[in-house]
Amino acid sequence: MSLRPDPIGSVPEETAQVARVVFRKGNLCLRLREALGTIYGDELFADLFPALGRPAEAPWRLALISVLQFLEDLSDRQAAEAVRARIDWKYLLLRRVARGGIPGATRKNKKGGSWVIQPT
């Protein structure tokens, strides 16, 4: 795996909209992103990756997943599921949610459209 640093963007708009609807009173992950912004950057991890090879997942994202896994006392499998399924984690990790219709996995937004988490 090689590191191809990308600029860390902002929370995708659809993810932000869903998170605001679902967590009206806030949430730890939302507060962390809003208060601290980017906690880790790819530059911190550049020396750990070779110059050649397949691009790796963003190391700042993997570091945050490890922190969240520790905070919530999750197994590796549970943490992987949280990355895939939890809107608050998607918000903090700058992952997007997609519109769609998977029965049992949808939430209604204010305009009546269905939102579902896109597998990562």
Backbone hydrogen bonds, N-H to C=O, Kabsch-Sander energy under -0.5 kcal/mol:
donor,donor_aa,acceptor,acceptor_aa,energy
2,S,54,R,-3.6
3,L,50,P,-0.8
4,R,2,S,-0.6
9,G,7,P,-0.6
16,A,12,P,-2.5
17,Q,13,E,-2.5
18,V,14,E,-2.3
19,A,15,T,-2.6
20,R,16,A,-2.2
21,V,17,Q,-1.7
22,V,18,V,-2.8
23,F,19,A,-2.8
24,R,21,V,-0.5
26,G,23,F,-1.7
31,R,27,N,-2.8
32,L,28,L,-2.7
33,R,29,C,-2.1
34,E,30,L,-2.4
35,A,31,R,-2.9
36,L,32,L,-2.8
37,G,32,L,-0.7
37,G,33,R,-1.5
39,I,37,G,-0.5
44,L,41,G,-1.3
45,F,42,D,-1.7
46,A,42,D,-0.5
46,A,43,E,-0.9
48,L,45,F,-1.9
49,F,46,A,-1.4
56,A,2,S,-2.6
61,R,58,A,-0.7
62,L,58,A,-1.8
63,A,59,P,-2.4
64,L,60,W,-1.9
65,I,61,R,-2.2
66,S,62,L,-2.0
67,V,63,A,-2.0
68,L,64,L,-2.7
69,Q,65,I,-2.7
70,F,66,S,-2.1
71,L,67,V,-2.7
72,E,68,L,-2.2
73,D,70,F,-1.0
74,L,69,Q,-2.3
79,A,75,S,-2.4
80,A,76,D,-2.4
81,E,77,R,-2.1
82,A,78,Q,-2.3
83,V,79,A,-2.2
84,R,80,A,-1.7
85,A,81,E,-2.6
86,R,82,A,-2.4
87,I,85,A,-0.5
90,K,86,R,-2.2
91,Y,87,I,-2.4
92,L,88,D,-2.0
93,L,89,W,-2.7
94,L,91,Y,-0.9
95,R,90,K,-2.7
98,A,116,V,-1.7
100,G,114,S,-0.6
105,A,102,I,-2.4
107,R,115,W,-1.8
109,N,113,G,-2.4
112,G,109,N,-2.0
115,W,107,R,-2.3
116,V,98,A,-2.0
117,I,105,A,-0.5
